[in-house]
Amino acid sequence: MNIHDIKLWNDDLDEINSSLPELGDLAGQSVLVTGPTGLICSAVVDVLIRYNATHDEKIKIFAAGRSEEKVKSRFASYTSDPWFTFIPYDAAGVNNAFPEDINYIIHGASNASPNHIVAEPVETMLANFNGMKELLDYSRANQTSRIVYISTSEVYGKKDSKEPSKVSDYGGIDILNPRSSYSIGKCAAETLCASYYDEYGVESSILRPGHIYGPTAGKNDNRVSSAWAYAVARGEDIVMKSDGSQIRSYCYCLDSASAILSVLLKGQSVKAYNISNPESVINIKQMAELLAKSADVKLRFELPTEAEKKGFNPMSNSSLDSTELQELGWKGLFNAERGFAHTVEIIKQMQS
């Protein structure tokens, strides 16, 4: 079943859209979204689609991705609508072709898979930097209203404090560890945004997501929150390869989408915003327990292999302080228990 046919998903979309009256400012405007089939940005596109389904004046959506087939499959009910356009796009490329009438850009295309980061650290780092540069150059030439760059909480590196990271808190990153290609590439892209604003006046804002989860994750997504959600939806037990003490800021994909759109329309230039729901700052074991409870399966523990250890996020505490985001009027609507329960139920229905 397609996710757009699931009542629970549409109810969640309606709840999010009701909390975003500022979406009306995008009516009649065009928005380019890179990475439109990914966990985060497919939820953003769904919010925009749901707006169009309930309003006469439409938001023009440019879905920029590598696979037209994947985009058409994910948004099958809407790809023939005049306000939805697929744009071939590769973040690792430098000669992507964009239309000239883009008003806003949401840049979420990035390799975020731990397995792929370990296997392709060079490509991961270059795509983060070059992909951002190409969009900043486009925005400079075409006077785009604003770019929102979806970065990562990994820019904060390792830290000793157990307090949630504020946007100005930075710890250490091992620059000679190839796994750091992801975090260092994101850091460089953030600095590039600041540099383009300082030198050329290009308007951009930065979002640093915590651990986003939801039914928009692909079934082959190997991040634990996604892999475990699909496993329990199939009735399988969760197998944990650590003690689960690592603290994370979990956030339902639609709360993440509302945060991105809030910053797009109300955020300040060259300012970073953490995406974190204060009601969902829990450790990995607690997350696993919520998922297991939602599907009535068991939680088991096993030792990780050396290959699995290489892909682990090195931060023991990557919780985030979302003060700046909340000052824009944003509020997470789905706490961890509700968000994970909805995730599992929607995945079950998609697989039926």
matplotlib code that plots the C-alpha trace (Angstrom):
import matplotlib.pyplot as plt

x = [0.0, 1.2, 1.8, -0.5, -3.4, -3.0, -5.4, -3.1, -0.4, -2.8, -4.2, -0.6, 0.0, -3.2, -2.1, 1.3, -0.3, -2.7, 0.4, 2.0, -0.2, 2.8, 2.7, 0.3, 3.3, 4.5, 1.3, 2.2, 5.9, 8.3, 10.3, 13.2, 13.7, 16.8, 16.8, 13.0, 12.8, 14.9, 13.7, 13.6, 12.8, 10.1, 8.2, 8.8, 7.4, 4.4, 3.6, 3.7, 1.6, -1.0, -1.2, -1.9, -4.6, -6.5, -5.9, -6.7, -3.5, -0.7, 2.9, 5.1, 7.3, 10.5, 11.6, 15.3, 16.8, 18.9, 16.2, 13.1, 11.7, 12.0, 10.4, 7.5, 7.0, 7.1, 4.8, 2.8, -0.5, 0.9, 3.7, 1.3, 0.0, 1.2, 2.6, 4.9, 8.1, 10.9, 14.4, 17.4, 19.9, 23.1, 24.6, 28.0, 27.7, 28.7, 26.6, 23.1, 20.4, 17.9, 15.0, 15.4, 12.2, 13.0, 12.1, 13.2, 15.6, 15.6, 18.9, 18.6, 20.4, 23.3, 24.7, 23.7, 23.9, 26.6, 27.5, 27.9, 29.9, 32.4, 32.6, 32.7, 34.3, 35.7, 32.4, 30.6, 32.8, 32.9, 29.2, 28.5, 30.7, 30.3, 26.5, 26.2, 28.5, 26.5, 23.2, 24.8, 26.1, 22.6, 21.0, 23.5, 22.9, 19.1, 18.4, 16.6, 14.8, 16.5, 18.3, 17.8, 20.7, 20.0, 23.3, 23.8, 24.2, 27.5, 29.1, 29.2, 31.7, 32.6, 31.9, 32.1, 29.0, 25.7, 23.7, 22.0, 24.2, 23.5, 24.1, 27.4, 28.8, 31.5, 33.5, 36.3, 36.1, 38.9, 39.9, 42.0, 39.2, 37.5, 34.2, 34.5, 34.1, 30.4, 30.7, 33.7, 32.0, 28.9, 31.0, 32.7, 29.3, 28.0, 31.0, 30.5, 26.9, 28.3, 30.9, 28.5, 26.3, 29.3, 30.8, 27.8, 24.7, 23.2, 20.5, 20.7, 19.8, 21.1, 19.3, 21.1, 18.7, 19.0, 18.0, 15.0, 12.8, 9.5, 7.7, 9.4, 12.6, 13.4, 13.1, 16.9, 17.8, 20.4, 20.2, 19.0, 15.8, 14.7, 16.0, 14.4, 11.1, 10.9, 11.9, 9.2, 6.6, 7.5, 7.1, 10.8, 12.6, 15.1, 18.7, 20.9, 24.6, 25.5, 24.3, 22.0, 23.2, 23.9, 21.6, 19.9, 17.4, 14.8, 12.3, 9.4, 9.9, 6.8, 8.0, 11.3, 9.5, 7.6, 10.9, 12.5, 9.5, 9.4, 13.1, 12.6, 9.9, 10.9, 14.5, 17.4, 20.2, 23.5, 21.9, 21.9, 18.8, 18.8, 15.9, 15.1, 11.8, 12.5, 9.9, 11.9, 15.4, 16.0, 18.7, 18.9, 17.8, 14.6, 14.0, 14.3, 11.9, 9.3, 9.6, 9.4, 6.4, 4.6, 4.7, 4.8, 8.2, 11.3, 14.5, 17.7, 21.4, 24.4, 28.0, 28.8, 31.3, 34.4, 32.8, 29.6, 31.7, 33.3, 29.9, 28.9, 28.3, 31.1, 29.1, 27.8, 25.5, 24.1, 21.1, 20.3, 19.0, 16.2, 15.8, 16.4, 13.8, 11.2, 11.7, 10.3, 7.1, 7.9, 6.7, 7.1, 3.7, 4.8, 6.6, 8.7, 6.0, 3.4, 5.9, 7.4, 3.9, 2.7, 5.9, 5.4, 1.7, 2.1, 4.9, 2.7, 0.0, 2.5, 3.6, 0.1]
y = [0.0, 3.5, 5.7, 8.4, 5.9, 5.4, 7.3, 7.5, 9.1, 11.6, 12.4, 13.1, 15.3, 17.3, 17.8, 19.1, 21.4, 22.8, 23.9, 25.7, 28.6, 30.2, 27.6, 29.9, 32.2, 29.5, 29.5, 30.5, 30.0, 27.3, 25.0, 22.8, 19.9, 17.7, 14.2, 14.0, 10.2, 10.2, 9.8, 13.6, 15.3, 12.9, 13.9, 17.6, 16.9, 15.1, 18.1, 20.4, 17.9, 17.8, 21.6, 21.5, 18.9, 21.2, 24.6, 26.2, 28.2, 25.6, 25.4, 24.4, 21.5, 20.5, 17.1, 16.8, 13.3, 10.8, 8.3, 9.4, 5.9, 6.2, 9.6, 8.5, 5.4, 7.4, 10.1, 8.1, 9.9, 13.3, 13.2, 14.1, 17.2, 20.5, 21.6, 18.6, 18.3, 15.8, 17.3, 15.0, 15.7, 14.2, 15.9, 14.6, 16.2, 19.7, 20.3, 19.7, 21.7, 23.7, 25.8, 29.6, 30.2, 28.6, 30.7, 28.5, 25.5, 22.8, 20.9, 17.4, 15.2, 13.5, 10.0, 9.4, 5.6, 4.4, 1.5, 3.8, 6.4, 3.7, 2.3, 5.6, 8.3, 10.3, 10.4, 11.3, 14.2, 15.7, 15.4, 17.3, 20.2, 20.3, 19.8, 22.8, 24.9, 24.3, 25.3, 28.4, 29.4, 28.9, 31.0, 33.7, 33.9, 33.6, 35.5, 32.7, 33.9, 31.3, 28.0, 25.7, 23.4, 20.2, 19.4, 17.0, 16.9, 15.1, 18.6, 18.8, 15.9, 14.2, 16.1, 15.3, 17.2, 15.3, 18.4, 18.8, 20.5, 24.2, 25.5, 27.1, 23.9, 22.1, 19.1, 17.2, 15.4, 12.9, 14.4, 11.4, 8.9, 8.3, 7.9, 11.6, 12.3, 12.8, 15.2, 17.1, 17.5, 18.8, 21.3, 22.6, 23.0, 25.0, 27.3, 27.7, 28.9, 31.5, 32.5, 33.0, 35.2, 37.3, 37.7, 37.6, 38.1, 34.6, 33.9, 30.5, 28.9, 25.7, 22.8, 20.2, 17.2, 14.8, 11.2, 11.4, 8.4, 7.5, 5.5, 7.6, 5.6, 3.1, -0.6, -1.0, 2.0, 0.5, 3.2, 1.4, 3.3, 2.5, -1.1, -1.9, -0.3, -2.4, -5.5, -5.2, -4.4, -7.8, -9.3, -9.9, -9.3, -6.4, -7.4, -4.7, -4.7, -2.3, -1.5, 1.2, 3.9, 6.4, 9.4, 10.7, 13.4, 11.4, 13.2, 12.0, 12.7, 15.0, 17.1, 17.3, 18.5, 21.2, 22.4, 22.6, 24.6, 26.9, 27.8, 28.2, 30.8, 32.4, 31.5, 34.0, 33.9, 32.1, 30.8, 27.2, 25.5, 22.1, 19.8, 18.2, 17.4, 17.8, 15.1, 12.6, 12.8, 9.2, 6.6, 3.9, 1.2, 3.2, 3.7, -0.1, -0.8, 1.5, -0.2, -3.6, -2.6, -1.2, -4.6, -6.9, -8.4, -9.0, -7.1, -9.2, -8.4, -9.6, -8.5, -6.5, -7.5, -5.4, -4.3, -3.2, -1.2, 0.8, 2.3, 3.3, 7.0, 7.8, 10.2, 8.8, 11.9, 13.6, 15.2, 18.7, 21.9, 23.3, 26.7, 28.7, 26.5, 26.9, 30.6, 30.6, 29.1, 25.5, 22.7, 18.9, 17.3, 13.6, 12.4, 9.3, 6.8, 8.2, 8.7, 5.2, 3.7, 5.5, 4.6, 0.9, 0.9, 2.8, 0.5, -2.5, -1.1, -0.2, -3.9, -5.3]
z = [0.0, -0.8, 2.2, 0.8, 1.0, 4.8, 6.9, 9.9, 7.8, 6.3, 9.8, 10.9, 7.9, 8.7, 12.3, 11.1, 8.5, 11.1, 13.1, 10.1, 9.1, 7.5, 4.7, 3.0, 2.3, -0.1, -2.2, -5.7, -5.0, -6.1, -3.8, -4.9, -2.6, -3.0, -1.7, -2.0, -1.5, 1.7, 5.2, 6.0, 2.7, 1.6, 4.7, 3.7, 0.2, 1.7, 3.9, 0.8, -1.2, 1.6, 1.5, -2.2, -1.7, 0.6, -1.1, -4.4, -4.9, -5.1, -4.1, -7.1, -6.0, -7.8, -6.6, -7.4, -7.1, -8.9, -9.7, -11.6, -11.0, -7.3, -7.2, -9.4, -7.3, -4.0, -5.2, -7.7, -7.2, -7.8, -10.4, -13.2, -11.5, -13.0, -9.7, -9.3, -11.4, -11.2, -11.7, -12.3, -9.6, -8.2, -5.1, -6.2, -9.6, -10.5, -13.7, -12.6, -14.6, -12.6, -13.8, -13.3, -11.4, -8.0, -5.0, -2.2, -1.8, 0.8, 0.5, 2.1, -0.4, 1.4, 2.0, 5.6, 5.6, 8.1, 5.8, 2.8, 4.7, 5.8, 2.3, 0.4, 2.7, -0.3, -2.1, 1.1, 1.9, -1.6, -2.2, 1.0, 0.0, -3.8, -3.6, -1.3, -3.4, -6.6, -4.9, -3.4, -6.8, -8.3, -5.6, -6.1, -9.8, -9.6, -6.3, -4.6, -1.5, 0.8, 1.0, 4.0, 4.5, 6.4, 8.2, 11.1, 14.8, 14.2, 13.7, 17.5, 17.8, 21.0, 24.3, 28.0, 29.0, 29.4, 28.7, 25.3, 22.8, 22.1, 18.6, 19.8, 21.5, 19.7, 20.8, 19.1, 15.7, 14.8, 11.4, 10.5, 10.9, 7.5, 9.4, 10.0, 6.3, 6.9, 9.9, 8.5, 5.1, 6.8, 8.9, 5.7, 3.9, 6.9, 6.7, 3.0, 3.7, 6.1, 3.6, 0.7, 2.9, 4.0, 0.6, -1.8, 0.4, -0.3, 2.2, 3.9, 7.2, 8.7, 10.4, 12.5, 12.9, 15.7, 15.1, 12.7, 12.4, 10.8, 8.1, 5.4, 6.0, 3.3, 4.1, 3.5, 5.8, 8.2, 10.9, 14.0, 14.5, 10.9, 10.8, 14.1, 13.1, 10.0, 12.0, 14.6, 11.9, 10.5, 14.0, 14.6, 17.8, 18.2, 18.4, 20.1, 19.6, 22.5, 26.0, 24.6, 27.0, 24.2, 24.5, 21.3, 20.3, 18.5, 16.3, 14.2, 10.5, 10.3, 13.3, 11.5, 8.3, 10.2, 11.7, 8.3, 6.9, 9.9, 9.4, 5.7, 6.2, 9.6, 10.2, 10.2, 7.7, 8.7, 11.9, 13.0, 14.4, 16.2, 15.3, 18.6, 20.4, 24.1, 24.8, 22.8, 24.3, 25.3, 25.1, 22.4, 24.8, 25.7, 22.0, 21.4, 24.3, 22.8, 19.4, 20.9, 23.0, 20.0, 18.2, 21.2, 20.4, 22.5, 22.9, 22.8, 23.1, 21.0, 20.7, 17.5, 14.9, 14.2, 10.9, 12.7, 15.2, 12.4, 11.4, 14.9, 15.7, 18.1, 20.3, 23.6, 24.0, 20.9, 22.6, 21.2, 22.7, 20.4, 22.0, 18.8, 16.9, 19.7, 19.6, 16.1, 17.5, 16.6, 18.8, 18.3, 18.2, 18.5, 21.6, 21.4, 22.4, 20.0, 17.1, 17.3, 17.6, 14.5, 12.6, 13.2, 12.5, 9.2, 8.1, 8.8, 6.6, 3.8, 3.9, 3.9]

ax = plt.figure().add_subplot(projection="3d")
ax.plot(x, y, z, "-o")
ax.set_aspect("equal")
plt.show()
